[in-house]
């Protein structure tokens, strides 16, 4: 099984030296693009474009994620539109991910949360993106209908125990990693799929089919 080590970052990590990050053995980076939608474009992550430019210049493949506050399907669709607007023009060798975990959403119920996840992911697929859902075992068991969402790749946050083989495309295994080039603690990930090859082969995430 392929195992590529990566990190995921936002403006909370400050200015990152991606050349040092790559030299430390990191093979990809997931960048927060934005969050919510109500005050867009102000809710674009203020480091996204700088992080994307510098990571690409350092030779690091990138994906992007959107942190959700959606309470309805309409909210989710608006968040997808916002995300698409931010990443327009970027070529993402790793997935475009939907980060659904905010405590304000936890009480919405399984049906509502499943609908929110599906609405966002479906809109991203329709726009030509390889999408994945960022989630955790608690939400998978208690808040989402994973059978209904089984068409989507998963990025699972599970600290201390690796997901069962074949259940996830990516695994976030800690939120307290230390990596050269990053001044703060950082989330650490493992990718189990050759996403760059996939994006180019099928022509997704800004790449032409080849």
N, C-alpha and C positions, 0 to 999 in steps of 0.2 A: 504494500500500500504506500502510495506517495505521502510524504509528510514534509510540508514546507512551513517553516517558522515565520510568523508575522506579528505585527502589532496593530492596534487600532488607536487612533488619536483624534483629538479635537483641540480647540483653542486652549483648553486647560493645560496642555503640555507646553504651551509657550512656543518659542522659536526652537525648531528642531534642526540638528545637523544631520541630514539624511545620508550624507556620505559616510559618516561615522556609523550610522544605523546599519547601512548595508555592509560595511566592513566588519561589523560585529556578528554577521551571520544571518541577519534578517532577510527574508526573501520576498516579502510583500508588505503593503500597508493599507489598512482600511481607514479612510478619512471621513470624519463627520462633515457632511455638506450643509446641514441645517436642521431645524427643529420646528415643529408646529407649522402654522401657516398664517395665523391671524394678522401678523404685522410684517409680512414679507414685503420687500426683500430684507428687512432689518433682521430677520431670523436666519439669515445665512450665517454659518459659522465663520467668524471673522478671519480665521486662519486657513480656510479651505483652499482658496486659490493659491496662496503662497505655498501651502503644504503640497498641493498637487504639482505645481511647477517645480519645486525643489526636489520632490521625490522622483519625479520623472527624470530630471536632470542627473540625479544620482544613479539612475538605472534601476529604480525600484518599481515593480508593477504595483498599480493602485486599484483599489475598489473604493466605493463610497457608501455611506449609510445616512439614513434620515431618522432622527429621533422623533417619535410620534407622541402627540397629545390628543389625537383624534378621539372624539366621543361618538361619532356617527359615521355612516358610510360616506355621506357628503363631505365630512371633514377629511376622511381618508383620501378621497379623490382630489380634494384641493391640496392636500399635502403632497400627493404624487405629482400634481402639476407644478408645485413649487420646487420639488426635488428635480424634476426634469428641467426646469428653467435654470437651476444652478449648475447642473452637470452638462448642460448643452455645450458641445464643442470639446468635451473631455473624452478621451479614449480610456475606458476602464477595463483592465485585464482581469480584474476580479469582480465579484458580483456587485450589483446595486442592491443594498440591503435595507429592509424595513425593521427598525428597532422599536419593538412593541413591548414595553415593560413598565411604563410610568405608573406610579402608585395611584394616581387619579383615575386611571382606567380600570383598575383591578376589580371594582365592583360592578362593572357594566354587564357582566354575565357572559357565558360561553357563546351564545348565539350572536350577540352584538360584537364581541371581540373577534370572533371568527369572520364575520361579515366585513369588519374593518380591515383585517389582514388581507382577505381575499380581494377587496375592492382596490386597495393600494397596489398589491402585487399584480393583479390583472391589468391595471392601467399601465404599469411599468412594462409588462410583457408586450402589450399592444404597441408600445412606443419603441420596441426593439431592444429591450434590455433583459439581461439574465438577472433575475431577481432572486433574493433569498430572504428568509425570515429569521431575524435574530430573536431568540427566545431562550427559555430556561426550563428545566424539568418541572418546576411547580406550575408554570403557565401551561406547559404541554399537557400536564395531567389534569389540572383543575379549571383552566380558563379558556382553552382553545379546543376545537374539534380537529384533532390532527389527522383523522381520516379524511375529512373534507379538504384539508389543506395539504394533502399528501403530494400534490403535483409540484409543490414548491420545495426548493432546496432549503436546508436549515443551517444556521450558524448558532450553535448551542453554547450557552454560557453554563459551565458546570465545573466548579472549582474542586480539585482534589480527586476527581474520578472521570476518566475518559468515557465519552459516549460509546455505546456498542457499535461495532464495526458496521458500516453501511447506513447508519442512521443520520449522519450529519456530513455536510460538505466542509464545514469549518467548526473548530472547537476553540472557544475562549477559555483558557485554563487558569488564568489568574488576573487579578486587577492590580497586582502589586509587583510587576516585573521591573527590572532595572536593565536598561540598554544604553550603550554608549551613544551619545548624541542627543539623548532625551534627559532633561534635567529633573523630571518628576518621575513618580511611579507611573507605570504604563500597563495597559491591558496587553496580554500576550495571547497569541492564537496559533493554531495549527490548521493548515489547509490540507485536505485529503485528496483533492482533485487538481488536475492540471488545468486550471482555469484559463491561463493565457492561451494555451493551445485551443481550448474549446471556443473562446470568444472569436478567435481568428477563423477557425474552421467553419463555424455556422454564421459568422457575420453579425455579432451582437455587440452592444455597449460601445458603439461608435466605430467598430471595425467593419471593413468590407469582407464579404464572404470569400474565402480563399481556399 
